[in-house]
Amino acid sequence: MKLADLAREIDAVATSGRLDREALDVTHDSRAVTPGSVFVAIRGAKTDAHRFIPQVIESGAVAIISELSGSETDIDTAEIGWIQVSEARAALAGAAAAIHGHPSRRLKLVGVTGTNGKTTTAHLVDSIIRAAEGTSAMFGTIQHRIGDQAATAHHTTPEAADIQRMLAQAVAAGCHSAVMEVSSHAIELRRADGLKFAVAVFSNLTRDHLDYHQTMESYFAAKAKLFNGTIDPQLGASVINIDDEYGRRLLGSARGRIVTYGFSPDADVRTDGFDLSPRGLSYTATTPAGQVKIASPLVGRFHVYNTLAAIGAGLALGAELEVIAQGIGDCRTVAGRFEQVTMDDGREPGFAVIVDYAHTDDALKNVLQTAREVAGQRRVITVFGCGGDRDRTKRAPMGEIAARLSDVAIVTSDNPRSEAPLAIIADVEVGLQKAGREYVKLPDRREAIFYAINEARDGDVVVIAGKGHETYQILGDNTIHFDDKEVAREAMTERRGASR
C-alpha cells in the first residue's frame, strides 16, 4: 500500500516527506521495524517513542506516524514519509488493518469479553468452529493459535498491529472463522479498533482492574464499546448474559442480532436444570433453534454459563445444534481453569488438586463453590494470594471469601511485583479476619503449596488459585520460573515417597 493511500485511509491531519513509497507493515515497537515498515511513535507514560525514530529509520522504516508534525521534531524527512494524526493508537490500529487488507472482513470474527469466563468461552467457541469448519484461529490469554500452529500469548488481546497481522495469516492459512478474547485494557488502548466482528459475547462484569479503570462504571463503559457500535458499527450479533446486571444494561445499546443466555426463563439460550459431577456437567439447553443435550467434561456451575454463551455464539455463527453440542463435548480442558493436577505417572493421590486462574473475588467464589460440590463432606483447602501493583480493592473480599468457603485457607504470594509481599498479605488479612476463622500465612508460594498438599486427607480438594496457566512469578524486578502445577506435582511426589 502506498503511503499516500495509507494517509488518506487513516484520516491524516497532515503529511510531509516522501509518500510514494510502499508500506509493507506497521508497528509501534522499534525493535520490530524491518525494511518497508511504518513506525507509529506513541508517547507513553514511561517512554516517548519519538526518541527511537533515528533507530527505526536506520532499520529501514519508510514512514513515521505521529501526533506531532514533522516540523516539530529535528528529524530529516527528506527520504521518509511523515504522517501526522490526531491519535496515534487509533492510527496504529487503522494502519494495521489497511496494510494487511482488513482481514477481519474476510473472517467471521468472534470477540469474547467480560471479567470471568473469557478464556474458557473462547476455547468452547473455537471448538465449535473446529467441529463445523475443520480449522480455526484463536487469540487469547493462554496462547495464540492459527490452525495447529500455536504460540504463547503475552497479552490477553494482542497489540493492534499483531492482531491484524495474525488475522491476515489466519486468512492465508484457510481459516474462515476466528475467536479472540477482548480485554477492557485492549479496548481502551484502541487495540480492537479497525476490527469487524461477526459476534460479540459478554460473560459478566465483576470487580477487577479498578487500578486502571478507577470505577465500575468506567470499566463497564469500556466493555460496552464492543457492543454499542463504537468499535464496529456493523456488529453482526451480540450474545449477552442477562443473569448479569451489566448484561441487562447492555441490551439497551447492543447492536446486531441480540442473543441472550442464562438461567432466566426470558433468555434465548437457557437451561432450567443441570447435573454437575467431578467428571463434568450435562443439561438440556432450550434455544431459538430447538432443544439440545449438552455434555461437557468441564467441571463446575460457572462452566454451565460458559457453555450457554458458546451455544449462543455458535447459533449466531450459523452452526447446527448437533455441531454445537459436538464442539462443546470435544473441549476437554482449558489450562489453568479448574484444571485437575495428577502425579507424573497420571495417578491421583487420593485427594483432588485443582489449579485455577481465579484472581478476583467473584472468580474465587465460583471456584470454591464448585470445589465444595466436588468435595461433598470432605474438606476444601485453598492456597491463594493477590497480585501486586493491581487493584487493591479486591484483596480483602478475596480473603473473606477464601476463609468462608474453605476449611483451610492459606494466604501466600501471587505476583508481588514491586510491592512487599507482606504488605499485600496484610490487605488480604483484613478479609480473612472479618470471616472470624483461622487461616495460615505462608508468604513463600512454594512452601504454601507443599503445606496444602501435606495437609490434605483422602477425599479432600486442594485449590491453588490465582496463577492458573502462568509459568512465572514476578518478584520485584525479577521474573522467575514458577508453575503451580509443577510445584503441586513435586509436593505430591515427595509426599508419596515419604509415606512408603
C-alpha positions as CSV (number, residue, x, y, z in Angstrom):
1,M,0.0,0.0,0.0
2,K,1.3,3.4,-1.0
3,L,1.9,5.8,1.9
4,A,-0.3,8.4,0.3
5,D,-3.2,5.9,0.2
6,L,-2.5,4.9,3.8
7,A,-2.6,8.6,5.0
8,R,-6.0,9.0,3.4
9,E,-7.4,5.8,4.9
10,I,-6.4,6.8,8.5
11,D,-7.6,10.4,8.1
12,A,-4.2,12.0,8.5
13,V,-4.1,15.6,9.8
14,A,-1.1,16.5,7.7
15,T,1.6,14.8,5.7
16,S,5.1,15.6,4.5
17,G,8.1,13.9,3.0
18,R,8.0,11.0,0.6
19,L,4.6,9.4,0.3
20,D,5.3,7.5,-2.9
21,R,6.9,4.6,-1.0
22,E,5.3,1.3,-0.3
23,A,4.2,0.4,3.3
24,L,4.7,-3.3,4.0
25,D,4.0,-3.5,7.7
26,V,3.4,-1.2,10.7
27,T,4.5,-1.4,14.3
28,H,4.9,0.8,17.4
29,D,7.8,-1.4,18.6
30,S,11.1,0.0,17.4
31,R,12.7,-3.5,17.8
32,A,10.2,-4.9,15.3
33,V,10.9,-2.5,12.4
34,T,12.1,-4.1,9.2
35,P,12.7,-2.5,5.7
36,G,9.3,-1.2,4.5
37,S,7.8,-0.8,7.9
38,V,5.8,2.2,9.1
39,F,6.7,3.2,12.7
40,V,4.0,4.7,15.0
41,A,5.6,6.9,17.6
42,I,3.5,6.7,20.7
43,R,4.1,8.9,23.8
44,G,3.5,6.6,26.7
45,A,3.5,7.2,30.5
46,K,7.1,6.0,30.8
47,T,8.7,6.3,27.3
48,D,8.3,8.7,24.4
49,A,8.9,6.5,21.3
50,H,9.9,9.6,19.3
51,R,13.4,9.1,20.7
52,F,13.7,5.9,18.7
53,I,13.0,7.5,15.3
54,P,16.6,7.7,14.2
55,Q,17.0,4.0,15.1
56,V,13.9,2.9,13.1
57,I,15.0,4.9,10.1
58,E,18.3,3.1,10.2
59,S,16.4,-0.2,10.3
60,G,14.5,0.7,7.1
61,A,11.3,2.4,8.2
62,V,9.7,4.2,5.3
63,A,7.4,6.5,7.3
64,I,6.6,7.8,10.8
65,I,3.1,8.2,12.1
66,S,2.9,10.7,15.0
67,E,0.7,13.1,16.7
68,L,3.4,15.7,16.1
69,S,4.1,17.3,12.7
70,G,7.5,16.7,11.1
71,S,8.5,20.3,11.7
72,E,8.0,19.8,15.5
73,T,11.0,17.4,15.5
74,D,14.6,17.6,14.3
75,I,14.1,14.6,12.0
76,D,15.1,15.0,8.4
77,T,12.0,13.7,6.5
78,A,13.6,14.1,3.0
79,E,13.7,10.3,2.4
80,I,10.8,9.1,4.5
81,G,7.1,9.9,4.8
82,W,5.7,11.7,7.8
83,I,2.0,11.3,8.6
84,Q,0.5,13.4,11.4
85,V,-2.6,12.1,13.1
86,S,-4.9,13.2,15.9
87,E,-4.5,9.9,17.9
88,A,-1.5,7.6,17.5
89,R,-3.0,4.5,19.0
90,A,-6.1,4.7,16.8
91,A,-3.9,5.3,13.8
92,L,-1.8,2.3,14.6
93,A,-5.0,0.1,14.5
94,G,-6.3,1.7,11.4
95,A,-2.9,1.5,9.6
96,A,-2.5,-2.2,10.5
97,A,-6.0,-3.0,9.2
98,A,-5.3,-1.2,6.0
99,I,-1.8,-2.6,5.3
100,H,-2.9,-6.2,6.0
101,G,-6.0,-5.8,3.8
102,H,-8.7,-5.7,6.5
103,P,-8.5,-9.5,7.3
104,S,-11.4,-9.4,9.8
105,R,-13.7,-8.5,6.9
106,R,-12.8,-11.9,5.3
107,L,-13.4,-13.9,8.5
108,K,-16.2,-14.5,10.9
109,L,-14.6,-13.0,13.9
110,V,-16.0,-13.7,17.4
111,G,-14.9,-11.3,20.3
112,V,-15.4,-12.5,23.9
113,T,-15.3,-10.1,26.8
114,G,-16.3,-9.9,30.5
115,T,-14.5,-10.3,33.8
116,N,-14.7,-14.0,34.2
117,G,-15.1,-16.8,31.7
118,K,-13.5,-15.2,28.7
119,T,-10.8,-17.8,28.2
120,T,-13.0,-20.9,28.6
121,T,-15.8,-19.4,26.5
122,A,-13.3,-18.6,23.7
123,H,-12.0,-22.2,23.8
124,L,-15.5,-23.6,23.6
125,V,-16.4,-21.3,20.7
126,D,-13.2,-22.3,19.0
127,S,-14.0,-26.0,19.5
128,I,-17.5,-25.4,17.9
129,I,-15.8,-23.7,14.9
130,R,-13.5,-26.6,14.5
131,A,-16.3,-29.0,14.6
132,A,-18.2,-27.0,12.0
133,E,-15.3,-26.0,9.7
134,G,-12.3,-28.2,10.4
135,T,-9.9,-25.4,11.3
136,S,-9.9,-22.1,13.1
137,A,-7.8,-19.4,14.7
138,M,-7.9,-18.3,18.4
139,F,-6.2,-15.5,20.2
140,G,-6.4,-15.2,24.0
141,T,-4.8,-15.2,27.4
142,I,-3.1,-18.6,27.2
143,Q,-2.0,-18.8,23.5
144,H,-2.5,-17.5,20.0
145,R,-3.2,-20.3,17.5
146,I,-3.7,-20.4,13.8
147,G,-4.8,-23.8,12.6
148,D,-2.5,-26.2,14.5
149,Q,0.3,-23.6,15.0
150,A,0.4,-22.1,18.4
151,A,2.5,-19.6,20.3
152,T,2.4,-18.4,23.9
153,A,0.4,-15.2,24.5
154,H,1.9,-12.2,26.2
155,H,-1.3,-10.2,26.4
156,T,-5.0,-11.3,26.6
157,T,-5.6,-9.2,23.5
158,P,-2.5,-8.7,21.2
159,E,-1.4,-5.2,20.1
160,A,-3.3,-3.8,17.2
161,A,-0.6,-4.5,14.6
162,D,-0.1,-8.0,15.8
163,I,-3.9,-8.7,15.7
164,Q,-4.2,-7.6,12.1
165,R,-1.0,-9.5,11.1
166,M,-2.2,-12.7,12.7
167,L,-5.7,-12.4,11.3
168,A,-4.1,-12.0,7.8
169,Q,-2.1,-15.1,8.5
170,A,-5.3,-16.9,9.5
171,V,-7.0,-16.0,6.2
172,A,-3.9,-17.2,4.3
173,A,-4.0,-20.5,6.2
174,G,-7.5,-21.1,5.1
175,C,-9.4,-20.2,8.3
176,H,-12.9,-18.9,7.8
177,S,-13.6,-18.0,11.4
178,A,-11.6,-16.9,14.4
179,V,-12.3,-16.2,18.1
180,M,-10.4,-13.8,20.3
181,E,-10.6,-12.6,23.9
182,V,-11.1,-8.8,24.1
183,S,-9.9,-7.2,27.3
184,S,-11.1,-3.8,28.6
185,H,-7.4,-2.6,28.6
186,A,-7.2,-3.5,24.9
187,I,-10.4,-1.7,24.1
188,E,-9.3,1.5,25.9
189,L,-5.8,1.3,24.3
190,R,-7.5,1.0,20.8
191,R,-6.1,-2.4,20.0
192,A,-9.5,-3.6,18.8
193,D,-10.1,-0.6,16.6
194,G,-10.5,-1.5,12.9
195,L,-11.9,-5.0,13.6
196,K,-15.1,-6.3,12.1
197,F,-16.9,-8.6,14.5
198,A,-19.5,-11.2,13.4
199,V,-20.3,-11.9,17.0
200,A,-19.5,-10.2,20.4
201,V,-20.0,-12.2,23.6
202,F,-20.5,-10.7,27.1
203,S,-19.9,-13.1,30.0
204,N,-20.3,-10.9,33.2
205,L,-18.8,-7.9,35.0
206,T,-17.4,-8.1,38.5
207,R,-14.8,-6.1,40.4
208,D,-11.4,-6.2,38.7
209,H,-8.9,-3.8,37.1
210,L,-10.1,-0.8,39.1
211,D,-6.5,0.2,39.5
212,Y,-6.8,1.1,35.7
213,H,-10.5,2.0,35.3
214,Q,-11.0,3.5,38.7
215,T,-14.8,2.9,38.8
216,M,-17.1,0.1,37.8
217,E,-18.9,2.5,35.5
218,S,-15.7,3.3,33.7
219,Y,-14.9,-0.5,33.5
220,F,-18.4,-1.2,32.1
221,A,-18.2,1.7,29.6
222,A,-15.0,0.1,28.2
223,K,-16.6,-3.3,27.8
224,A,-19.8,-1.7,26.2
225,K,-17.7,-0.3,23.3
226,L,-17.5,-3.8,21.9
227,F,-21.4,-4.0,21.6
228,N,-22.6,-0.4,21.1
229,G,-21.1,0.3,17.7
230,T,-18.1,2.3,19.0
231,I,-15.7,-0.4,17.6
232,D,-17.8,-1.9,14.9
233,P,-21.0,-0.1,13.8
234,Q,-22.0,-3.1,11.8
235,L,-21.6,-5.7,14.5
236,G,-23.3,-8.9,13.4
237,A,-24.7,-10.2,16.7
238,S,-24.4,-9.6,20.5
239,V,-24.5,-12.6,22.8
240,I,-25.3,-11.4,26.3
241,N,-25.7,-13.0,29.7
242,I,-28.9,-11.5,31.1
243,D,-28.5,-13.0,34.5
244,D,-25.8,-10.4,35.0
245,E,-27.0,-6.9,35.9
246,Y,-24.4,-5.3,33.5
247,G,-25.5,-7.7,30.8
248,R,-29.1,-6.5,31.1
249,R,-27.9,-2.9,30.9
250,L,-26.1,-3.8,27.6
251,L,-29.4,-4.8,26.0
252,G,-30.4,-1.1,25.5
253,S,-27.3,-0.2,23.4
254,A,-26.1,-3.5,21.8
255,R,-26.0,-3.7,18.0
256,G,-26.8,-6.5,15.6
257,R,-28.9,-9.6,16.3
258,I,-29.4,-10.0,20.1
259,V,-29.0,-13.5,21.6
260,T,-29.4,-13.7,25.3
261,Y,-28.4,-16.5,27.6
262,G,-28.6,-17.6,31.2
263,F,-30.8,-19.4,33.7
264,S,-33.5,-16.8,33.3
265,P,-36.7,-18.1,31.6
266,D,-36.5,-14.9,29.4
267,A,-33.1,-15.9,28.0
268,D,-33.0,-17.1,24.3
269,V,-30.5,-19.8,25.3
270,R,-31.2,-21.3,28.7
271,T,-31.5,-24.3,30.9
272,D,-33.6,-24.9,34.0
273,G,-31.6,-27.7,35.4
274,F,-28.2,-29.3,35.2
275,D,-26.1,-32.1,36.6
276,L,-22.7,-31.5,38.0
277,S,-20.1,-34.1,39.0
278,P,-16.3,-34.3,39.3
279,R,-16.4,-35.8,35.7
280,G,-18.2,-32.8,34.1
281,L,-21.6,-31.4,33.5
282,S,-24.8,-32.1,31.5
283,Y,-28.1,-30.4,30.8
284,T,-30.6,-29.8,28.1
285,A,-30.5,-26.3,26.6
286,T,-33.5,-24.6,25.1
287,T,-32.6,-22.4,22.2
288,P,-34.4,-20.5,19.3
289,A,-33.4,-23.5,17.1
290,G,-34.8,-26.1,19.5
291,Q,-33.5,-28.1,22.4
292,V,-30.1,-29.8,22.5
293,K,-28.5,-32.1,25.0
294,I,-25.1,-30.8,26.2
295,A,-22.4,-32.9,27.9
296,S,-19.1,-31.4,28.8
297,P,-16.1,-32.7,30.7
298,L,-15.6,-29.2,32.2
299,V,-16.4,-29.1,35.9
300,G,-18.5,-26.5,37.8
301,R,-21.6,-24.4,37.7
302,F,-19.7,-21.4,36.1
303,H,-19.0,-23.7,33.1
304,V,-22.7,-24.0,32.5
305,Y,-22.7,-20.3,31.8
306,N,-19.7,-20.6,29.6
307,T,-21.3,-23.4,27.6
308,L,-24.5,-21.4,27.3
309,A,-22.5,-18.5,26.0
310,A,-20.8,-20.8,23.4
311,I,-24.2,-22.1,22.3
312,G,-25.4,-18.6,21.7
313,A,-22.2,-17.7,19.7
314,G,-22.5,-20.9,17.7
315,L,-26.1,-20.1,16.7
316,A,-25.1,-16.6,15.8
317,L,-22.4,-18.1,13.5
318,G,-25.0,-20.3,11.9
319,A,-23.8,-23.6,13.3
320,E,-26.3,-26.5,13.7
321,L,-27.2,-27.6,17.2
322,E,-25.7,-31.0,16.8
323,V,-22.4,-29.5,15.7
324,I,-22.5,-27.1,18.7
325,A,-23.0,-30.0,21.1
326,Q,-20.2,-31.9,19.5
327,G,-17.8,-28.9,19.7
328,I,-18.6,-28.4,23.4
329,G,-18.1,-32.0,24.2
330,D,-14.8,-32.0,22.3
331,C,-13.4,-29.2,24.5
332,R,-11.8,-31.4,27.1
333,T,-9.9,-28.9,29.3
334,V,-8.6,-25.4,29.4
335,A,-5.2,-24.8,31.0
336,G,-5.4,-23.4,34.5
337,R,-9.2,-23.3,34.5
338,F,-10.4,-25.7,37.3
339,E,-7.6,-27.9,36.0
340,Q,-7.1,-31.1,37.9
341,V,-3.4,-32.0,38.6
342,T,-2.3,-35.6,38.8
343,M,1.1,-37.0,39.6
344,D,3.7,-37.6,36.9
345,D,2.5,-41.2,36.4
346,G,-1.1,-40.0,35.9
347,R,-2.3,-41.3,39.2
348,E,-4.3,-39.3,41.7
349,P,-3.0,-39.1,45.3
350,G,-6.4,-39.9,46.9
351,F,-7.4,-36.3,47.0
352,A,-8.1,-33.7,44.2
353,V,-5.7,-30.9,43.4
354,I,-7.1,-28.1,41.3
355,V,-5.2,-25.2,39.7
356,D,-7.3,-22.2,38.7
357,Y,-6.6,-18.7,37.4
358,A,-9.2,-17.2,39.7
359,H,-7.8,-13.8,40.8
360,T,-10.9,-11.8,41.6
361,D,-13.3,-12.2,44.5
362,D,-16.2,-13.4,42.2
363,A,-14.0,-15.9,40.3
364,L,-12.6,-17.2,43.6
365,K,-16.1,-17.6,45.0
366,N,-17.2,-19.6,41.9
367,V,-14.2,-21.9,42.0
368,L,-14.6,-22.6,45.8
369,Q,-18.3,-23.2,45.5
370,T,-17.5,-25.8,42.8
371,A,-14.8,-27.3,44.9
372,R,-17.3,-27.7,47.8
373,E,-19.7,-29.5,45.4
374,V,-16.8,-31.8,44.4
375,A,-15.6,-32.3,48.0
376,G,-19.0,-33.2,49.4
377,Q,-18.5,-34.0,53.1
378,R,-14.7,-33.7,52.8
379,R,-12.6,-30.5,53.2
380,V,-11.6,-27.7,50.8
381,I,-8.0,-26.5,51.3
382,T,-7.3,-23.2,49.5
383,V,-3.9,-21.6,48.5
384,F,-4.3,-18.1,47.2
385,G,-2.8,-14.6,47.1
386,C,-3.3,-11.3,45.3
387,G,-1.1,-9.6,42.7
388,G,1.0,-6.5,43.5
389,D,0.6,-3.2,41.6
390,R,-3.0,-4.2,40.8
391,D,-6.5,-3.4,42.1
392,R,-6.2,-3.4,45.9
393,T,-10.0,-3.2,46.4
394,K,-10.4,-6.9,45.8
395,R,-7.8,-8.1,48.3
396,A,-10.0,-8.1,51.5
397,P,-13.0,-9.5,49.7
398,M,-10.9,-12.4,48.3
399,G,-9.6,-13.0,51.9
400,E,-13.1,-13.1,53.3
401,I,-14.4,-15.5,50.6
402,A,-11.4,-17.8,50.9
403,A,-12.0,-18.0,54.7
404,R,-15.7,-18.5,54.5
405,L,-15.7,-21.2,51.7
406,S,-12.6,-23.1,52.7
407,D,-11.9,-25.4,55.6
408,V,-8.3,-24.4,55.5
409,A,-7.3,-21.1,53.9
410,I,-3.6,-20.5,53.2
411,V,-2.7,-16.9,52.1
412,T,0.5,-16.6,50.2
413,S,2.2,-14.5,47.4
414,D,0.9,-14.3,43.9
415,N,2.9,-11.9,41.7
416,P,4.0,-9.3,44.2
417,R,5.7,-7.2,41.5
418,S,7.1,-4.0,43.2
419,E,5.0,-4.3,46.4
420,A,6.2,-6.0,49.6
421,P,4.6,-9.5,49.8
422,L,3.7,-9.0,53.5
423,A,2.0,-5.7,52.7
424,I,-0.2,-7.4,50.2
425,I,-1.0,-10.2,52.6
426,A,-1.9,-7.6,55.2
427,D,-4.5,-6.2,52.9
428,V,-5.9,-9.7,52.4
429,E,-5.9,-10.5,56.1
430,V,-8.5,-7.7,56.7
431,G,-11.0,-10.0,54.9
432,L,-9.6,-13.2,56.4
433,Q,-10.1,-11.7,59.9
434,K,-13.5,-10.4,59.1
435,A,-14.6,-14.0,58.5
436,G,-13.6,-14.9,62.0
437,R,-11.9,-18.2,61.1
438,E,-8.4,-19.4,61.5
439,Y,-6.0,-19.2,58.5
440,V,-2.4,-20.0,57.6
441,K,0.0,-17.3,56.4
442,L,2.9,-18.5,54.3
443,P,4.4,-15.8,52.0
444,D,6.6,-18.3,50.1
445,R,4.2,-19.7,47.5
446,R,6.1,-23.0,47.1
447,E,6.0,-23.5,50.9
448,A,2.3,-22.8,50.8
449,I,1.6,-25.3,48.1
450,F,3.6,-28.0,49.9
451,Y,1.8,-27.2,53.1
452,A,-1.6,-27.7,51.4
453,I,-0.6,-31.0,49.8
454,N,0.7,-32.4,53.0
455,E,-2.4,-31.2,54.9
456,A,-4.8,-33.0,52.5
457,R,-6.6,-36.2,53.5
458,D,-8.4,-38.7,51.4
459,G,-11.3,-37.1,49.5
460,D,-10.2,-33.5,50.2
461,V,-10.0,-30.9,47.4
462,V,-6.9,-28.7,47.3
463,V,-7.5,-25.5,45.3
464,I,-4.4,-23.5,44.2
465,A,-5.8,-20.2,42.9
466,G,-4.6,-17.1,41.2
467,K,-2.0,-18.0,38.6
468,G,-3.6,-20.8,36.6
469,H,-1.7,-21.3,33.4
470,E,1.1,-18.9,34.3
471,T,4.6,-20.4,34.5
472,Y,6.3,-17.4,36.2
473,Q,6.3,-15.3,39.3
474,I,7.2,-11.6,39.4
475,L,9.2,-10.6,42.5
476,G,10.3,-7.0,42.3
477,D,12.4,-6.6,39.2
478,N,12.9,-10.4,38.9
479,T,10.8,-12.9,36.9
480,I,11.4,-16.4,38.0
481,H,10.0,-19.7,36.7
482,F,7.1,-20.8,38.8
483,D,4.4,-23.2,37.7
484,D,1.7,-24.1,40.3
485,K,1.1,-27.5,38.6
486,E,4.8,-28.4,38.6
487,V,5.1,-27.5,42.3
488,A,2.0,-29.4,43.2
489,R,3.3,-32.5,41.4
490,E,6.6,-32.2,43.3
491,A,4.8,-31.9,46.6
492,M,2.6,-35.0,45.8
493,T,5.6,-37.0,44.7
494,E,7.6,-36.1,47.8
495,R,4.5,-36.9,50.0
496,R,4.1,-40.3,48.3
497,G,7.8,-41.1,48.8
498,A,7.7,-40.1,52.4
499,S,4.7,-42.4,53.0
500,R,6.4,-45.5,51.7
